[in-house]
Amino acid sequence: MGHHGWRGNPPGTEREARRRIVEAATACIDRVGLAKTSLSDVAAEAGVTRQTVYRYFPSLADILSAVALDRVEEFAGRMERHLAAFADPAEVAVESVVFGVRAVPDEPYLGLLLKAGEADVFTVAVTSAQSFALGARILRNVPVDWAAVGVTTDDDFEGLAEMLMRLFLSFLQYPSTPAHTDERLRAMVRRWIGPALTARP
């Protein structure tokens, strides 16, 4: 693995190198904003050449996606705490969509990708296997009786997480005109998703 530069302190592993590049990108975004951050800026911040950055990330879009995923754990923690207040699987599903639609635009890094016109990067980040696994973990950790509605296996949780995440992504990127109120959005999701998450006789 090449270690050109790195301000005299080369990383010991590829994972560490990628982490430092993501941290450099985050610092650039904090300083000048996403729209003005270039791959050259990220390389300079990390103390390496552009070629070194390309060794770990094919494009700036890939770096931005990694920045978003790096911060998604914080967002996931807030969502999990919010969902813990609901005792019914269907309501957990409804609230996960509403929370995503309302909270993501205000997230420091996830929201920036949308505001800066990087919707494709955001979509890739949200629809990655890593994100679906995280969504499944959030659902599994909410203290409701998932078994009563037939959600028991890893595939069940990941499938439900993918469905809900793709749904909130659609509402987020293609909002209705006029925009739905929270109650209208809840009613829609409850009407069409709720029946799939009712207790089995």
URKAMO-V321824 format. One record per pair of residues at least 24 apart in sequence whose ideal C-beta (glycine too) atoms are under 10 Angstrom apart, sorted by sequence separation. I is the first residue (numbers start at 1). J is the second residue. D is the distance in Angstrom with one decimal. If there is no record, write none. Layout:
I&J&D / I&J&D
//
This chain:
21&45&8.9 / 22&46&9.4 / 24&48&8.6 / 39&63&7.2 / 75&99&9.5 / 79&103&7.4 / 133&157&9.1 / 136&160&7.4 / 137&161&8.3 / 20&45&9.4 / 21&46&5.4 / 42&67&9.7 / 75&100&8.9 / 78&103&7.1 / 79&104&10.0 / 132&157&9.3 / 133&158&6.5 / 135&160&8.2 / 136&161&4.4 / 139&164&8.1 / 164&189&8.6 / 167&192&9.2 / 20&46&5.6 / 37&63&9.0 / 100&126&8.9 / 132&158&5.3 / 135&161&3.1 / 136&162&8.4 / 138&164&9.8 / 167&193&7.5 / 20&47&8.7 / 21&48&7.9 / 37&64&8.3 / 132&159&8.7 / 134&161&7.9 / 135&162&7.2 / 20&48&8.6 / 25&53&9.3 / 75&103&7.2 / 132&160&9.8 / 133&161&7.9 / 135&163&9.6 / 17&46&8.8 / 24&53&8.7 / 75&104&7.6 / 78&107&9.2 / 129&158&8.7 / 132&161&5.3 / 133&162&9.9 / 135&164&6.9 / 136&165&9.9 / 164&193&7.7 / 34&64&7.3 / 37&67&9.6 / 131&161&8.3 / 132&162&4.8 / 135&165&5.3 / 163&193&7.8 / 17&48&8.6 / 21&52&8.6 / 131&162&8.9 / 132&163&9.8 / 134&165&9.3 / 21&53&5.9 / 25&57&8.9 / 75&107&5.7 / 132&164&9.9 / 34&67&9.0 / 74&107&8.4 / 75&108&9.5 / 129&162&9.4 / 132&165&6.7 / 135&168&10.0 / 160&193&9.3 / 163&196&8.9 / 21&55&9.6 / 22&56&9.4 / 74&108&8.9 / 75&109&9.0 / 131&165&6.6 / 132&166&9.4 / 11&46&9.8 / 17&52&8.2 / 18&53&10.0 / 21&56&5.9 / 22&57&8.8 / 25&60&8.3 / 28&63&9.6 / 29&64&8.4 / 72&107&8.7 / 74&109&9.2 / 75&110&6.4 / 100&135&9.5 / 127&162&7.9 / 17&53&9.5 / 20&56&9.3 / 21&57&6.4 / 71&107&7.4 / 74&110&9.7 / 75&111&9.9 / 160&196&8.7 / 10&47&9.8 / 11&48&9.9 / 18&55&9.8 / 19&56&9.8 / 26&63&9.7 / 71&108&7.0 / 72&109&8.6 / 160&197&8.1 / 5&43&8.5 / 7&45&10.0 / 9&47&8.3 / 10&48&9.4 / 17&55&8.1 / 18&56&5.0 / 25&63&4.9 / 29&67&6.9 / 71&109&4.5 / 72&110&6.9 / 127&165&7.1 / 5&44&9.8 / 7&46&8.1 / 8&47&8.0 / 17&56&5.7 / 18&57&7.4 / 24&63&8.8 / 25&64&7.0 / 28&67&9.6 / 68&107&8.7 / 70&109&7.8 / 71&110&6.8 / 96&135&8.0 / 126&165&5.9 / 127&166&6.9 / 6&46&7.2 / 7&47&3.7 / 26&66&9.7 / 69&109&9.4 / 126&166&8.3 / 5&46&7.7 / 6&47&5.4 / 7&48&8.6 / 14&55&8.9 / 15&56&9.7 / 21&62&10.0 / 22&63&6.9 / 25&66&7.6 / 26&67&5.6 / 68&109&5.5 / 69&110&9.3 / 71&112&9.9 / 5&47&4.8 / 6&48&5.9 / 14&56&7.0 / 21&63&6.5 / 22&64&9.6 / 25&67&5.2 / 67&109&5.7 / 68&110&5.3 / 96&138&7.5 / 126&168&8.5 / 127&169&7.1 / 4&47&9.4 / 5&48&4.1 / 22&65&9.9 / 24&67&9.9 / 67&110&9.3 / 68&111&9.6 / 96&139&7.5 / 123&166&9.7 / 126&169&5.4 / 4&48&6.1 / 5&49&6.4 / 22&66&4.9 / 23&67&9.0 / 26&70&7.4 / 68&112&8.5 / 3&48&8.6 / 4&49&5.9 / 11&56&9.9 / 18&63&9.3 / 21&66&7.9 / 22&67&5.7 / 25&70&9.2 / 26&71&8.1 / 64&109&8.7 / 67&112&8.8 / 68&113&5.8 / 151&196&9.7 / 2&48&8.9 / 6&52&8.2 / 21&67&9.6 / 22&68&9.9 / 67&113&8.4 / 92&138&9.4 / 93&139&8.2 / 96&142&8.8 / 123&169&6.6 / 126&172&8.8 / 150&196&8.9 / 151&197&7.5 / 2&49&9.4 / 4&51&7.9 / 5&52&6.5 / 19&66&9.1 / 22&69&8.8 / 23&70&8.4 / 92&139&7.0 / 95&142&9.6 / 122&169&8.2 / 126&173&9.7 / 149&196&7.9 / 150&197&8.5 / 4&52&5.4 / 18&66&7.1 / 22&70&5.3 / 64&112&8.7 / 65&113&8.3 / 149&197&4.7 / 150&198&9.7 / 2&51&8.4 / 3&52&8.3 / 22&71&9.7 / 64&113&6.3 / 93&142&9.9 / 123&172&9.8 / 148&197&9.4 / 149&198&6.4 / 150&199&9.1 / 2&52&6.2 / 68&118&9.0 / 89&139&8.7 / 92&142&5.3 / 119&169&9.6 / 122&172&8.6 / 123&173&7.3 / 148&198&8.9 / 149&199&6.0 / 150&200&5.7 / 1&52&10.0 / 4&55&9.4 / 19&70&8.2 / 92&143&9.7 / 93&144&9.9 / 122&173&8.0 / 146&197&8.9 / 148&199&4.6 / 149&200&6.7 / 18&70&9.9 / 61&113&9.6 / 64&116&8.8 / 92&144&5.7 / 147&199&9.8 / 148&200&6.7 / 2&55&6.2 / 65&118&8.8 / 68&121&7.2 / 72&125&7.5 / 89&142&8.4 / 91&144&8.4 / 119&172&9.2 / 144&197&9.6 / 147&200&9.2 / 1&55&8.0 / 2&56&9.8 / 64&118&6.0 / 67&121&9.2 / 68&122&6.7 / 72&126&8.7 / 90&144&9.3 / 92&146&8.9 / 119&173&5.8 / 145&199&7.8 / 1&56&9.3 / 65&120&9.4 / 66&121&9.8 / 69&124&9.6 / 70&125&10.0 / 76&131&9.3 / 79&134&9.8 / 83&138&7.0 / 87&142&9.4 / 89&144&5.0 / 64&120&10.0 / 65&121&5.1 / 68&124&9.1 / 69&125&5.5 / 72&128&9.8 / 79&135&9.0 / 82&138&10.0 / 83&139&8.0 / 86&142&7.5 / 87&143&8.0 / 88&144&6.5 / 89&145&7.0 / 93&149&9.5 / 61&118&7.2 / 64&121&4.9 / 65&122&8.1 / 68&125&4.4 / 69&126&9.4 / 80&137&8.5 / 84&141&8.2 / 85&142&9.5 / 86&143&9.6 / 87&144&6.0 / 88&145&8.8 / 89&146&5.9 / 60&118&9.4 / 63&121&9.2 / 64&122&8.7 / 65&123&9.5 / 67&125&8.9 / 68&126&8.3 / 72&130&8.5 / 76&134&5.6 / 80&138&5.0 / 83&141&8.6 / 84&142&6.0 / 86&144&7.2 / 87&145&8.8 / 89&147&9.7 / 93&151&9.8 / 114&172&7.4 / 61&120&7.2 / 62&121&8.3 / 65&124&5.4 / 66&125&8.4 / 69&128&7.2 / 72&131&6.9 / 75&134&9.4 / 76&135&8.1 / 79&138&5.9 / 80&139&9.0 / 83&142&4.8 / 84&143&6.6 / 89&148&7.4 / 90&149&7.6 / 114&173&7.7 / 61&121&4.9 / 64&124&9.5 / 65&125&4.6 / 68&128&9.8 / 79&139&9.9 / 80&140&10.0 / 82&142&9.7 / 83&143&9.5 / 84&144&9.3 / 88&148&9.8 / 89&149&4.8 / 60&121&8.9 / 64&125&8.3 / 65&126&9.6 / 69&130&6.3 / 73&134&7.7 / 76&137&7.7 / 77&138&8.9 / 80&141&5.7 / 81&142&10.0 / 83&144&8.7 / 88&149&9.2 / 89&150&9.6 / 111&172&10.0 / 59&121&9.5 / 62&124&8.6 / 69&131&7.2 / 72&134&6.5 / 76&138&5.6 / 80&142&6.9 / 89&151&7.0 / 110&172&10.0 / 61&124&7.8 / 65&128&7.9 / 68&131&9.4 / 72&135&9.9 / 75&138&9.9 / 79&142&9.6 / 61&125&10.0 / 96&160&9.4 / 100&164&7.9 / 104&168&7.8 / 69&134&8.8 / 76&141&9.6 / 96&161&8.6 / 100&165&7.3 / 103&168&9.8 / 104&169&9.1 / 97&163&9.7 / 101&167&9.2 / 102&168&9.5 / 93&160&7.2 / 97&164&5.7 / 100&167&8.6 / 101&168&5.3 / 105&172&7.5 / 92&160&9.8 / 93&161&9.8 / 96&164&5.2 / 97&165&8.8 / 100&168&3.6 / 101&169&9.1 / 104&172&6.1 / 96&165&8.4 / 99&168&8.2 / 100&169&7.9 / 101&170&9.5 / 102&171&9.9 / 93&163&8.6 / 94&164&9.2 / 97&167&5.5 / 98&168&8.1 / 101&171&4.9 / 102&172&9.3 / 89&160&9.1 / 93&164&5.9 / 96&167&9.1 / 97&168&4.5 / 100&171&8.2 / 101&172&5.3 / 92&164&9.4 / 96&168&7.3 / 97&169&9.7 / 100&172&7.0 / 97&170&9.7 / 98&171&9.0 / 93&167&9.1 / 97&171&7.0 / 101&175&8.4 / 34&109&8.6 / 37&112&9.9 / 97&172&9.6 / 35&112&9.0 / 30&108&8.7 / 34&112&4.8 / 101&179&9.7 / 29&108&8.8 / 30&109&9.5 / 33&112&8.0 / 34&113&7.1 / 37&116&9.1 / 101&180&8.5 / 29&109&7.2 / 35&115&8.9 / 36&116&9.6 / 102&182&6.9 / 34&115&7.8 / 35&116&5.0 / 101&182&8.6 / 26&108&9.5 / 33&115&9.7 / 34&116&4.2 / 35&117&8.0 / 98&180&9.5 / 26&109&7.4 / 29&112&6.7 / 33&116&7.7 / 34&117&9.1 / 35&118&9.2 / 99&182&9.9 / 102&185&8.7 / 25&109&9.8 / 29&113&9.9 / 34&118&7.0 / 98&182&5.8 / 101&185&6.6 / 98&183&9.3 / 29&116&9.3 / 34&121&9.8 / 95&182&9.9 / 98&185&5.5 / 97&185&7.2 / 98&186&5.8 / 101&189&9.7 / 97&186&8.4 / 94&185&8.5 / 95&186&7.7 / 97&188&9.1 / 98&189&7.2 / 94&186&5.4 / 97&189&5.0 / 94&187&8.9 / 96&189&9.0 / 97&190&9.8 / 94&188&9.1 / 95&189&8.9 / 91&186&8.9 / 94&189&4.7 / 95&190&9.9 / 93&189&7.1 / 94&190&5.0 / 97&193&7.9 / 93&190&8.6 / 94&191&9.7 / 96&193&9.9 / 91&189&9.9 / 90&189&9.1 / 91&190&7.8 / 94&193&6.9 / 90&190&6.7 / 93&193&5.4 / 94&194&7.0 / 93&194&7.4 / 90&193&7.1 / 91&194&8.2 / 93&196&8.5 / 94&197&9.1 / 90&194&4.2 / 93&197&5.7 / 89&194&9.2 / 90&195&8.2 / 92&197&8.2 / 88&194&9.1 / 90&196&8.2 / 91&197&8.9 / 89&196&9.6 / 90&197&4.2 / 89&197&4.6 / 90&198&6.5 / 88&197&8.2 / 89&198&8.3 / 90&199&9.4 / 88&198&9.2 / 89&199&8.4 / 88&199&9.2
//
